[in-house]
């Protein structure tokens, strides 16, 4: 995958997080509390803001809880990123 392809893929993930969070009526703080890692630790609203604005991405271990909070599957959360890899 090219660098440009990686940017598009991660941009889609970041936009999807923000769009789905707003559609679910969740604040960044509420989503952060639900996006727990394997130790059961959530994140603060700053981390969620960074995910939404492309400054950083959620850790892979948070993806199942993040997807569940957004009421989508991990596959749906990563769908465009996977399509880019396959292309």
Steps between C-alpha positions, in 0.01 A plus 500: 500500500629845417535775756206677336291184530584473869397862555164442329440181699573655836307814407197282432535331839532835678196641320301184569572523873379862513194442283388190688564657842278796413234272348491302825466821702820436695737765628871446451525433873225235486660325204839507672350330806360223279815452288673282756819303451562144619557629855162674500650847480326768296652817356431868553320730257833636374593155367164471321550848353843392374343191336232710333747760373760254371764593755513140625310175457344271759709206616404171340394355835237776533337432162242242619371724780515809278305329223242372750454851643449630146257212431701368205736208456877531498482399133266794431726735692799389291314423175652767279848438640470133406373587152806720449734215598328261258526746209 
